[in-house]
């Protein structure tokens, strides 16, 4: 299955639908670009383009460097949430479930409602709407995957300090 078919069939929307949503409300501002690491911004662009493995790579480049503990935890949660969708792309719902659960655990450990201008409550609610079906059976590969609408990342206007 090619990525373009996956984006249309499995997520129930075309690339044009996602691009239209992004043009109506950009995911971030010039102030965000100036305030945050380029890998974070690039990961947002890739994630919103449904390029989940590439988003993982961008965030991982930052995560592997010298970053503070909170940022490292946040980036790991974002990486794992992107990898969950990548695993769905390649037909591995069990691995997707493990990544989804790991991401949720790391977001909970952050103990904040927003980080690096991402509203974590909204993002996690979108994530739950997309992936909670993975938790409904002991063996996820026995489930018939529903149409999945992955989260769209949009940063809140406020620029936030991060470690």
Buried (B, 14 or more C-beta within 10 A) or exposed (E): EEEEEBBBEBBEBEBEBBEEBBEEEEBBEEEBEEBBBEBBBBBBBBBBBBBBBBBBBBBBBBBEEEBEEBBBBBBBBBBBBBBBBBBBBEEBBEBBBBBBBBBBEBBEEBEEEBBBBBBBEBBBEBBBEBBEBBEEEEEBEEEEBEEBEBBBBBBEEEBBEBE
